[in-house]
Amino acid sequence: MMVDMKELAEELARCGNALLTLSAAMTRGKQDSKEPAKQPEQEAPIPLERVRAVLADKSRLGFTSDVKALLKSHGAQKLSEVNPVEYAALLSEAEALK
């Protein structure tokens, strides 16, 4: 059975957000039941231009094949095919290239 990489990445993003919510709740400790739970602030979406700049820089530094592999791991041949939900993960993976 073949798992769609895009669906898998989206599910991982949802799980990550759930873990962040749980972690924030645990850090705050037990709240008064009369006080509504606050939602953690969501980070602003990563702009395409930022991801493109980092990938281009890594490519210029000799990581072209690694950049292509990262795109492929996100189910794309080029950056414009990557789901914006995956930009944060892609950016993190690209920045880790050394």
Steps between C-alpha positions, in 0.01 A plus 500: 500500500648832390452799728461838329791713621289816489232348723766367735666842526166668570420245770844552658435877504164444673665269756771759561241769565315268739822431689574872526153560640543220753845621599374854554215373715735289710742791541225731623395243756151436620275791415193612687204320343312830475774651283477395136810334359703733282608388157874521442600766252565349162814602322462709189516293183842471339508702177594322178770761437682409821500129417611576143788720625630233738474224238676717241777580747547132586510415131769765439701349786506163322197330648298489176442123514402527867252778420348289223472206741326721757249617242441141391446394863221759512342356187621767260741547214514877555425735786179633350355147531562479877195548722543822703415299814834326451713817467604501867621139487671553164671813626619325813636207299675732254658707776638178651701426185868541588 
